[in-house]
Amino acid sequence: MRIASLVPSATEALFALGFGDDVVAVTHECDWPQAATVLPRLTASVLPDGLPSGEIDARVRELTRVGQALYTLDEERLAALDPDLIVTQELCAVCAVSYAEVCEVATRLPGRARVVSLDPGRLSEVVDDLVLLARACGNEQRGTTVARGLRERLQSVREAVAGAPRPRVLALEWLDPPYAGGHWVPEMVEIAGGVDVAGKAGGHSRVVEWAELAELAPEVAVVMPCGYYVEDALAEAELFKEEIAGLGVTSVFAVDAAASFSRPGPRLVEGVELLAHLLHPELVAAPPSVGFAPLTTNVPQ
């Protein structure tokens, strides 16, 4: 089978399921695992690199308002690769080439590729989608096996933090303007032994005011700007350290959002394990190779 992945989380899932050798092309954002980085790229962003977060938000809002695409799709290259299966998503309008465009392009391909959309809203659905994806690739058992392993790891975290005090957690998915993380993030916080004060499990991420966040009295802030790695997340936290300090939190951590929080793939489980360590370091060890950094400047201790 020849598979084109048009969303990074699907690329990660395909490799985790053992279908990496079948993947013939990916997106410009697919950077995990390493083997995916050498595959042909099918997409590009219309936004220039290096924009500050506030300008990124403003441009995305304007493009979305007027119905313009945020990404381009190389239809000529896709046709030349002639995939049997295209994996994409419809959940987030700013995360990938639009689902409607992908379906339209698929009708013009030589082999009329099948399109599968993965659109989980909750953590359990992220895990369930591994079975759906494996079935689409012709080996459902692989999905069942990988999903079982992830559920067992989540259960281990639940058991490790059972009975421990549950700190009030604010998951910041963006900082200019501030967004409270939604979808699977509140469930990740809950499993890790915390209480998400601003997000709703399965709901959309939402814009909030700093004053509103302060009224929610968080104890721990986790800075996870969508698509950012820990170095950039920490830089964002430094830019907004006064606003974060004004929330009254006692601990602040910047994390690898792109790796373990914003992409609905298998590595979300590592994110849960990391959160459990940040909230309960005496109960849960830090998972290996997962980036995070504490921020203490101007934060009351």
C-alpha positions as CSV (number, residue, x, y, z in Angstrom):
1,M,0.0,0.0,0.0
2,R,1.1,3.5,-0.8
3,I,0.1,6.1,1.9
4,A,0.2,9.9,1.9
5,S,0.0,11.5,5.3
6,L,-1.3,15.1,5.3
7,V,-1.1,15.7,9.1
8,P,1.8,15.1,11.4
9,S,-0.1,13.1,14.0
10,A,-1.1,10.6,11.3
11,T,2.5,10.3,10.2
12,E,3.5,9.6,13.8
13,A,0.7,7.1,14.1
14,L,1.5,5.3,10.9
15,F,5.1,4.8,11.9
16,A,4.1,3.7,15.4
17,L,1.8,1.1,13.9
18,G,4.6,-0.3,11.7
19,F,3.4,1.2,8.4
20,G,6.3,3.6,8.0
21,D,7.6,1.7,4.9
22,D,4.3,2.3,3.2
23,V,4.3,6.1,3.7
24,V,5.4,7.8,0.4
25,A,4.9,11.4,1.3
26,V,4.2,13.7,4.3
27,T,3.6,17.3,5.2
28,H,6.2,20.1,5.7
29,E,5.6,19.9,9.4
30,C,6.2,16.1,9.8
31,D,9.4,15.9,11.9
32,W,8.8,12.7,13.8
33,P,10.1,10.0,13.6
34,Q,13.4,10.8,11.9
35,A,12.6,8.5,9.0
36,A,9.7,10.7,8.0
37,T,11.9,13.7,7.5
38,V,13.4,12.4,4.3
39,L,10.1,11.7,2.6
40,P,8.7,14.0,-0.1
41,R,6.8,17.0,1.2
42,L,3.3,17.7,-0.1
43,T,2.3,20.9,1.8
44,A,3.6,24.3,2.6
45,S,2.3,27.1,4.8
46,V,1.2,30.4,3.3
47,L,2.5,32.2,6.5
48,P,6.1,33.3,6.5
49,D,8.5,31.9,9.0
50,G,9.5,33.8,12.1
51,L,6.3,35.7,12.8
52,P,5.6,36.6,16.5
53,S,2.7,34.7,18.0
54,G,0.3,37.6,18.1
55,E,0.8,38.2,14.3
56,I,0.4,34.5,13.6
57,D,-3.0,34.6,15.4
58,A,-4.1,37.8,13.6
59,R,-3.1,36.5,10.1
60,V,-4.8,33.1,10.7
61,R,-8.0,34.8,11.9
62,E,-8.0,37.1,8.8
63,L,-7.3,34.2,6.3
64,T,-10.0,32.1,8.0
65,R,-12.5,35.0,7.9
66,V,-12.1,35.5,4.2
67,G,-12.1,31.8,3.4
68,Q,-8.5,31.6,2.2
69,A,-6.4,28.5,2.7
70,L,-3.6,28.4,5.2
71,Y,-1.7,25.7,3.4
72,T,-0.9,24.7,-0.2
73,L,-1.1,21.2,-1.5
74,D,1.3,20.0,-4.2
75,E,-1.3,18.1,-6.3
76,E,1.2,17.4,-9.1
77,R,3.6,15.6,-6.8
78,L,0.7,13.8,-5.1
79,A,-0.6,12.6,-8.4
80,A,2.9,11.4,-9.4
81,L,3.2,9.4,-6.2
82,D,-0.3,7.9,-6.9
83,P,-1.2,6.8,-3.3
84,D,-3.8,4.3,-2.4
85,L,-4.6,6.0,0.9
86,I,-4.5,9.6,2.0
87,V,-4.8,10.3,5.7
88,T,-5.9,13.7,6.8
89,Q,-8.1,15.5,9.4
90,E,-11.1,17.8,9.5
91,L,-11.0,18.6,13.2
92,C,-8.9,21.8,13.1
93,A,-9.2,24.3,10.3
94,V,-5.7,25.8,11.0
95,C,-3.8,22.5,11.3
96,A,-3.8,21.1,7.8
97,V,-5.0,21.4,4.3
98,S,-8.8,21.5,4.3
99,Y,-10.6,18.2,4.2
100,A,-12.8,19.4,1.4
101,E,-9.8,20.3,-0.8
102,V,-8.2,16.9,-0.1
103,C,-11.3,15.0,-1.1
104,E,-11.6,17.1,-4.3
105,V,-8.0,16.5,-5.2
106,A,-8.4,12.8,-4.5
107,T,-11.1,12.5,-7.2
108,R,-8.6,13.7,-9.8
109,L,-5.8,11.3,-8.9
110,P,-5.0,8.4,-11.2
111,G,-5.9,5.8,-8.7
112,R,-8.8,7.7,-7.0
113,A,-7.1,7.3,-3.6
114,R,-9.2,6.5,-0.5
115,V,-9.3,9.4,2.0
116,V,-9.4,8.7,5.7
117,S,-10.0,11.6,8.2
118,L,-8.9,11.2,11.8
119,D,-10.8,13.7,14.0
120,P,-10.5,12.8,17.7
121,G,-11.8,15.2,20.2
122,R,-10.8,13.3,23.3
123,L,-7.8,11.3,24.4
124,S,-9.7,8.0,24.3
125,E,-10.6,8.8,20.7
126,V,-7.0,9.4,19.8
127,V,-6.2,5.9,21.0
128,D,-9.3,4.4,19.3
129,D,-8.2,6.1,16.0
130,L,-5.1,3.9,15.9
131,V,-7.3,0.9,15.4
132,L,-9.3,2.7,12.7
133,L,-6.1,3.7,10.9
134,A,-4.6,0.2,11.2
135,R,-7.8,-1.2,9.7
136,A,-7.6,1.3,6.8
137,C,-4.1,0.1,6.2
138,G,-5.1,-3.6,6.2
139,N,-3.9,-4.8,9.5
140,E,-6.3,-3.9,12.3
141,Q,-4.5,-6.1,14.8
142,R,-1.5,-3.8,14.8
143,G,-3.8,-1.0,16.0
144,T,-5.4,-3.1,18.7
145,T,-2.0,-4.0,20.0
146,V,-0.6,-0.5,20.1
147,A,-3.8,0.9,21.5
148,R,-3.7,-1.6,24.3
149,G,-0.2,-0.7,25.2
150,L,-1.1,3.0,25.4
151,R,-4.1,2.3,27.6
152,E,-2.0,0.3,29.9
153,R,0.5,3.2,30.3
154,L,-2.4,5.6,31.0
155,Q,-3.8,3.3,33.6
156,S,-0.4,3.1,35.3
157,V,-0.3,6.9,35.6
158,R,-3.8,6.8,37.1
159,E,-2.8,4.3,39.7
160,A,0.4,6.1,40.5
161,V,-1.4,9.4,41.4
162,A,-4.5,7.9,42.9
163,G,-5.2,9.6,46.3
164,A,-2.7,12.3,45.8
165,P,-3.7,16.0,46.2
166,R,-4.9,17.4,42.8
167,P,-3.3,20.8,42.0
168,R,-5.3,23.3,39.9
169,V,-3.7,23.4,36.5
170,L,-3.8,26.0,33.7
171,A,-2.9,24.6,30.2
172,L,-1.9,27.6,28.0
173,E,-2.2,26.6,24.3
174,W,-1.2,30.0,23.1
175,L,-0.2,33.3,24.8
176,D,-0.9,36.1,22.4
177,P,-3.8,36.1,22.9
178,P,-4.0,33.5,25.7
179,Y,-5.9,30.3,24.8
180,A,-7.0,27.6,27.3
181,G,-6.2,24.2,25.9
182,G,-9.2,22.0,25.0
183,H,-9.9,18.7,23.2
184,W,-7.8,16.0,24.9
185,V,-5.7,18.3,27.1
186,P,-8.1,18.5,30.1
187,E,-8.3,14.7,30.1
188,M,-4.5,14.6,30.1
189,V,-4.4,16.8,33.1
190,E,-7.0,14.8,34.9
191,I,-5.3,11.5,34.3
192,A,-2.0,13.0,35.5
193,G,-3.5,13.9,38.8
194,G,-4.6,17.6,38.3
195,V,-7.7,19.7,37.8
196,D,-7.9,21.7,34.6
197,V,-9.3,25.1,35.6
198,A,-10.0,26.5,32.2
199,G,-10.4,23.8,29.6
200,K,-13.3,21.5,28.8
201,A,-12.6,17.9,27.9
202,G,-13.6,17.3,24.3
203,G,-14.4,21.0,23.8
204,H,-12.5,23.5,21.6
205,S,-9.6,25.5,22.8
206,R,-10.8,29.0,23.7
207,V,-9.5,32.6,23.9
208,V,-9.5,33.9,27.5
209,E,-8.4,37.1,29.2
210,W,-5.5,37.1,31.7
211,A,-7.9,38.5,34.3
212,E,-10.3,35.7,33.9
213,L,-7.5,33.2,34.2
214,A,-6.4,34.8,37.5
215,E,-9.9,34.5,38.9
216,L,-9.7,30.7,38.3
217,A,-6.8,30.5,40.8
218,P,-4.5,28.1,39.1
219,E,-1.6,26.7,41.1
220,V,0.4,25.3,38.1
221,A,0.7,26.8,34.6
222,V,1.8,24.6,31.7
223,V,2.9,26.6,28.7
224,M,2.2,24.6,25.6
225,P,1.9,26.8,22.5
226,C,0.4,24.8,19.7
227,G,3.1,23.3,17.5
228,Y,6.0,24.8,19.5
229,Y,8.9,22.9,21.0
230,V,10.2,23.5,24.5
231,E,12.8,26.2,23.5
232,D,10.2,28.3,21.7
233,A,7.6,27.6,24.4
234,L,10.1,28.8,27.1
235,A,10.8,31.9,25.0
236,E,7.1,32.7,24.8
237,A,6.7,32.2,28.6
238,E,9.6,34.6,29.2
239,L,7.8,37.2,27.0
240,F,4.7,36.9,29.1
241,K,6.3,36.2,32.4
242,E,4.6,39.2,34.1
243,E,1.1,38.1,32.9
244,I,1.8,34.6,34.1
245,A,3.1,35.8,37.4
246,G,-0.1,37.8,37.8
247,L,-2.1,34.5,37.8
248,G,-0.8,33.7,41.2
249,V,0.7,30.3,40.2
250,T,3.4,28.7,42.2
251,S,4.9,26.7,39.4
252,V,5.3,27.3,35.6
253,F,6.6,24.8,33.1
254,A,7.2,25.1,29.4
255,V,6.8,21.8,27.5
256,D,7.3,20.3,24.0
257,A,3.8,20.9,22.7
258,A,4.5,19.7,19.2
259,A,5.9,16.4,20.5
260,S,3.5,15.5,23.3
261,F,0.4,17.8,23.6
262,S,-0.8,19.5,20.4
263,R,-0.7,16.5,17.9
264,P,-3.4,13.9,18.6
265,G,-1.1,10.9,18.2
266,P,0.6,8.2,20.3
267,R,3.0,10.6,22.0
268,L,0.1,12.2,23.9
269,V,0.7,9.4,26.4
270,E,4.2,10.7,27.0
271,G,2.6,14.1,27.6
272,V,0.4,12.5,30.3
273,E,3.4,10.9,31.9
274,L,5.2,14.2,31.8
275,L,2.3,16.1,33.4
276,A,2.1,13.5,36.1
277,H,5.8,14.0,36.8
278,L,5.4,17.8,36.9
279,L,2.5,17.6,39.2
280,H,3.6,14.7,41.4
281,P,7.4,14.3,41.0
282,E,7.6,12.1,44.0
283,L,5.2,9.6,42.5
284,V,6.0,9.6,38.7
285,A,9.4,9.7,37.1
286,A,10.0,12.0,34.1
287,P,9.6,10.1,30.9
288,P,12.8,9.9,28.9
289,S,13.4,12.2,25.9
290,V,10.4,14.5,26.6
291,G,11.3,18.2,26.8
292,F,10.3,20.5,29.5
293,A,11.7,23.5,31.4
294,P,10.7,25.3,34.6
295,L,10.1,29.1,34.6
296,T,10.7,30.8,37.9
297,T,11.4,34.4,36.9
298,N,8.9,36.8,38.5
299,V,6.8,33.9,39.7
300,P,6.0,34.1,43.4
301,Q,7.3,31.0,45.3
